[in-house]
Amino acid sequence: MKTLTLSKKIGIVLISSIGFTILFSFFFIHYLYSELYLTSIEESIVYQGKRTASHYHYGELSDEIIDKIQWYNIVSEYEIIVVDNLKDLTSYFPYEVNYETLVDANDMAELEKGAYVLKEGFVKELNHEILGAIFPIKGENGLIGFIYIYVPLAAVQDVFRGSIPILLIVGCLFFFILFLVVNRTWHSLFKPLQDLQRLSFEVSKGNYSNRIQSERNDEVGQLTKAFNLMSLSLEQQEERKKEFTSNIVHELRTPLTYISGYTHVLKDKIYSSPEEAQSYLTTIEKETDRLTKLITDLVELNHLQEDLYTIDIQPIAIAQLLVDTVGLFTIHIAEKELSLELTIEEELILTADPKRIQQIFYNTIDNAVKYSATNGTLAIELTKKEAFLQFRVTNDGILIDDEDLERIGDRFFRTDKARNRTTGGTGLGLPIVKEIIRLHNGSFEMTSDTMTGTTVTIRLPGLSIDEQEEV
């Protein structure tokens, strides 16, 4: 069985709604005809019949009563027949109602009880529906006469003759406006959905560049915006994936080239002295270490991003940990002749993972030293900031563009586009730092300008309760 599309389903609902509206209108008009028009006619006939019957006194039919009946027949739309005997009624009204005799046995029984009988139906000779009633006149010794009042009924179209043109005009106007509204709604609703369906196939083929143009703010507009954001995100991820692939190929190719080349030289003994051979072996060892570190950092970063690493929370004398880490860079700081400025609040206690916190310190300071200008200044601060521990590193080296600042922390991203082997590491240090900060519910911020230099600011929660109370 073929599945109906959403547009066809909504179309069926709309057509069904219009059909039910027309059907309801028909029954409503019929209700007005039967409940209002017929009821009012019936009530009028009953009133006139009872009023006419009340003029008879013991069966006496005076000239005054006859004159009144004749006058009433002339001025009213009703026909009134007065007879002494029910059989004489057929002389004045020789017609069948709904192809049946005017008075049957059941009607006669009701009349003998003194009740009136309503008669409604089609009269072939008059070609009309009629509504009438027979009223009995009782004397001292029983029935002495009968009054029959009837009136031809107007058809439904006759009753609503004055309002039908208005109904037609209003109805046509209503359906015209409805058509315009439905057509506009149909287009505005399904055009974005059709575009969404078409572009979704493009996305499935790997084309993420298309966007849906929409100014709407409703659910469909939100859906198109979500699709555009998804396409943009996928496009960016695709670009970063290609860049990641290019970067990792570059990072692997360089050490592998060194290792392969020097191994070939050593194997073929293409060297002039044992010292030269030893330098080649040293280079191979360094590049092997570089590959090992690259793979280790990649595995570690993946574990951190996939939350496969469990942090070991414990109290840390954070000031001493920072001093120990800074000590590891004494030689590098001296080589660049940097002026080191340390601002450390020594009594701070942080509840965190000491190994990972030292990794934050190490990677951040390592970057700051590498990219500092010779004879520059390296400022390191460790202070309280409200309820947080604030770690800040500032150097006055290479400035970073705003565009690059947004990408700090991406895998293999480095601000030295040439990947200088003197300063460039694996490009995974800051991504690892940001993941460790995330696991500790902290924040990472990096700024770079000509006035203050490049500053990395890290805030970590977890100060001891005593330290927090002092803030």
Salt bridges, closest charged atoms under 4 A:
GLU64 OE2 - LYS68 NZ 3.54
ASP107 OD2 - LYS119 NZ 2.83
GLU110 OE2 - LYS113 NZ 3.96
ASP158 OD1 - ARG161 NH2 2.00
ASP195 OD2 - LYS191 NZ 2.98
ASP195 OD1 - ARG198 NH2 3.54
ASP218 OD2 - ARG216 NH2 2.47
GLU235 OE1 - ARG211 NH2 2.66
GLU238 OE1 - LYS241 NZ 3.37
GLU243 OE1 - ARG407 NH2 2.96
GLU251 OE1 - ARG290 NH2 3.00
GLU251 OE2 - ARG414 NH2 2.99
GLU251 OE2 - ARG419 NE 3.84
ASP268 OD2 - HIS264 NE2 2.95
GLU287 OE2 - ARG421 NH2 2.42
ASP297 OD2 - LYS293 NZ 2.84
GLU300 OE2 - ARG356 NH1 2.03
ASP307 OD1 - ARG438 NH2 2.93
GLU335 OE1 - HIS332 ND1 4.00
ASP366 OD2 - LYS370 NZ 3.29
ASP404 OD2 - LYS417 NZ 3.07
ASP410 OD2 - ARG240 NE 3.89
ASP410 OD2 - ARG407 NE 3.07
ASP416 OD1 - ARG414 NE 3.95
GLU435 OE1 - ARG438 NE 2.89
GLU470 OE1 - LYS384 NZ 3.20
